[in-house]
């Protein structure tokens, strides 16, 4: 069974795989690919954590999409208002 530092597990719980990889890499001194594989193997061996991680990632993706749509609508509204006012 793959083991990683508790700090790496904690950041995985928060949905941050990149930070977990950095922590594991710092503790093992391994390469990036090797460390990424270790973190992904740990997630596969702990399906409950993998499911929570996936849920957090899905939620973050939804929030990012909503922010993008909001900014796009705001930009369109500003463009529309500026076109009405004219030069």
C-alpha positions as semicolon CSV with decimal commas, in nm:
position;residue;x (nm);y (nm);z (nm)
1;X;0,000;0,000;0,000
2;X;0,128;0,346;-0,093
3;X;0,188;0,591;0,191
4;X;0,226;0,967;0,163
5;X;0,278;1,237;0,428
6;X;-0,026;1,340;0,631
7;X;0,012;1,696;0,503
8;X;-0,027;1,568;0,146
9;X;-0,342;1,377;0,244
10;X;-0,480;1,694;0,405
11;X;-0,435;1,899;0,089
12;X;-0,591;1,620;-0,118
13;X;-0,892;1,647;0,114
14;X;-0,910;2,013;0,008
15;X;-0,896;1,916;-0,361
16;X;-0,540;2,025;-0,432
17;X;-0,352;1,747;-0,608
18;X;-0,071;1,975;-0,730
19;X;0,014;2,082;-0,375
20;X;0,003;1,718;-0,263
21;X;0,249;1,628;-0,538
22;X;0,480;1,911;-0,426
23;X;0,470;1,788;-0,067
24;X;0,538;1,426;-0,161
25;X;0,814;1,532;-0,398
26;X;0,981;1,736;-0,125
27;X;0,964;1,444;0,118
28;X;1,088;1,177;-0,125
29;X;1,321;1,378;-0,345
30;X;1,178;1,192;-0,643
31;X;1,103;1,318;-0,991
32;X;0,782;1,488;-1,091
33;X;0,638;1,192;-1,289
34;X;0,729;0,943;-1,017
35;X;0,576;1,162;-0,747
36;X;0,259;1,223;-0,949
37;X;0,222;0,848;-0,992
38;X;0,263;0,797;-0,615
39;X;-0,013;1,049;-0,537
40;X;-0,246;0,903;-0,801
41;X;-0,178;0,550;-0,673
42;X;-0,261;0,666;-0,321
43;X;-0,592;0,806;-0,445
44;X;-0,673;0,477;-0,621
45;X;-0,599;0,285;-0,302
46;X;-0,829;0,515;-0,102
47;X;-1,154;0,532;-0,301
48;X;-1,335;0,740;-0,037
49;X;-1,068;1,009;-0,063
50;X;-1,066;0,985;-0,442
51;X;-1,443;1,035;-0,446
52;X;-1,422;1,341;-0,217
53;X;-1,137;1,479;-0,430
54;X;-1,343;1,428;-0,748
55;X;-1,646;1,596;-0,590
56;X;-1,439;1,897;-0,490
57;X;-1,291;1,918;-0,840
58;X;-1,638;1,903;-0,997
59;X;-1,759;2,179;-0,768
60;X;-1,454;2,392;-0,849
61;X;-1,516;2,339;-1,222
62;X;-1,879;2,449;-1,183
63;X;-1,773;2,760;-0,991
64;X;-1,513;2,846;-1,255
65;X;-1,770;2,808;-1,532
66;X;-2,017;3,031;-1,346
67;X;-1,746;3,296;-1,296
68;X;-1,660;3,283;-1,665
69;X;-2,025;3,317;-1,770
70;X;-2,076;3,605;-1,526
71;X;-1,772;3,789;-1,661
72;X;-1,885;3,728;-2,018
73;X;-2,233;3,864;-1,944
74;X;-2,082;4,165;-1,769
75;X;-1,855;4,233;-2,067
76;X;-2,151;4,206;-2,305
77;X;-2,358;4,442;-2,089
78;X;-2,077;4,698;-2,081
79;X;-2,031;4,667;-2,457
80;X;-2,404;4,714;-2,511
81;X;-2,421;5,017;-2,285
82;X;-2,119;5,176;-2,453
83;X;-2,270;5,116;-2,797
84;X;-2,593;5,291;-2,693
85;X;-2,410;5,595;-2,558
86;X;-2,198;5,622;-2,871
87;X;-1,893;5,838;-2,929
